[in-house]
Amino acid sequence: MTEGREPPARRRDAAATRAALLAAATELFNERGFDRATVRDIAERAGVNQALLFRYFGTKDELFALVIANRSRELINSAPPERLVGRTLDLLLDPDSPKRSANPLVALLRSSSHDEAAAAIRAELGDEYTGALAALTGAEDADVRAVLVLAWLLGIGLLRSVLPTEPLASADPQAVRDHVLRAVRTLLERVDIRPGE
């Protein structure tokens, strides 16, 4: 055995590194928002060098846009379209939900002061989320109705979690959910108003 020999270089697994960076970024963007989630912190949580973040994603903005796109698709595909509003409300109203970090609206609320981050979220949510909501009505102004519902959901998330405002901040989640779904049903008639699963 030869002494002084360096151990063989660890083999890099690009797919695993990308996945670890995406998971770490998702957690940190939801916990801290775009501005306070640093590249260094993301790389540290992923257990990699921060240069790899730039190698695989280009910029922090591009990584953020990808996180939001992935989370938007996961949320939209997690339930039938008619249950999307109820599912979103469940995630917004339950701060202890382990699935709350899957909600792209939470990331939007925590990152709304950063122009590029907010623009990335608006683009993703505008195309996919509002499209899914608009499909829940046969009205000519389906897009307007969908954006109104999205605005309401964002407002609820903001006043309940980011800038807690009473009485909404401490209101019973099921009561809030029931009120909102009944009202949303006037705009999007195919929204399912049954209790969540």
C-alpha positions, -999 to 999 in steps of 0.1 A, spaced: 0 0 0 14 33 -10 12 61 15 5 97 4 -17 86 -24 -49 107 -28 -82 89 -26 -99 85 -60 -120 115 -70 -157 110 -61 -177 104 -92 -203 131 -99 -239 122 -105 -254 151 -125 -290 139 -122 -286 135 -84 -269 168 -80 -296 186 -100 -323 169 -80 -306 178 -47 -303 214 -58 -340 216 -69 -351 201 -36 -330 225 -15 -341 255 -36 -377 245 -33 -374 243 5 -355 275 9 -376 296 -15 -407 285 4 -391 291 38 -374 325 31 -386 338 -2 -364 346 -32 -343 374 -18 -333 357 15 -326 322 0 -290 326 -11 -271 306 -36 -247 296 -9 -275 283 14 -291 264 -15 -258 247 -24 -250 240 13 -284 224 19 -279 203 -13 -245 193 -1 -227 206 -32 -205 234 -43 -224 265 -53 -206 266 -87 -227 235 -96 -259 256 -92 -247 279 -119 -235 250 -141 -269 232 -140 -293 261 -138 -275 292 -151 -287 318 -125 -307 319 -93 -336 334 -113 -336 305 -137 -336 280 -108 -364 298 -92 -385 298 -124 -379 260 -127 -389 254 -91 -421 273 -96 -429 256 -129 -424 222 -113 -445 230 -83 -472 245 -104 -475 213 -125 -474 191 -94 -502 211 -78 -523 212 -109 -518 174 -115 -524 164 -79 -561 165 -82 -589 167 -108 -593 202 -121 -626 208 -103 -608 202 -69 -578 225 -77 -593 255 -58 -601 234 -27 -567 217 -28 -550 251 -30 -571 264 -1 -562 234 20 -525 241 14 -528 278 20 -549 275 52 -530 248 70 -495 261 79 -486 228 94 -493 208 62 -461 189 51 -473 195 15 -475 233 20 -440 237 4 -455 222 -28 -477 253 -32 -463 278 -58 -486 304 -43 -466 303 -11 -434 310 -30 -451 339 -48 -462 354 -15 -428 351 0 -410 365 -31 -434 392 -43 -409 420 -36 -384 407 -61 -394 418 -96 -377 390 -116 -389 363 -92 -425 376 -92 -424 378 -130 -413 342 -133 -441 331 -110 -467 352 -128 -457 336 -161 -459 301 -148 -491 306 -128 -506 327 -155 -503 301 -181 -509 268 -162 -528 276 -131 -553 301 -146 -557 279 -176 -568 251 -154 -591 274 -135 -606 289 -167 -615 254 -179 -639 252 -150 -664 275 -166 -681 278 -200 -683 316 -197 -669 339 -224 -648 357 -198 -633 325 -184 -598 340 -182 -610 370 -162 -629 348 -138 -598 325 -134 -576 355 -126 -602 368 -101 -601 335 -83 -563 334 -83 -562 370 -69 -585 360 -41 -564 329 -33 -533 351 -32 -550 376 -10 -561 349 14 -526 335 16 -511 370 21 -535 380 49 -534 346 66 -497 338 65 -474 365 53 -490 396 69 -514 379 94 -546 400 96 -574 392 120 -599 378 120 -588 358 89 -554 348 104 -570 328 132 -603 318 114 -613 282 113 -597 268 81 -627 247 72 -651 277 76 -628 298 54 -626 270 28 -664 265 28 -671 303 23 -645 307 -4 -656 276 -24 -692 286 -23 -683 321 -36 -659 308 -62 -686 285 -75 -705 316 -88 -675 323 -111 -663 288 -119 -694 266 -119 -676 233 -121 -656 239 -89 -661 210 -64 -673 224 -31 -672 191 -12 -650 189 19 -613 181 12 -598 147 14 
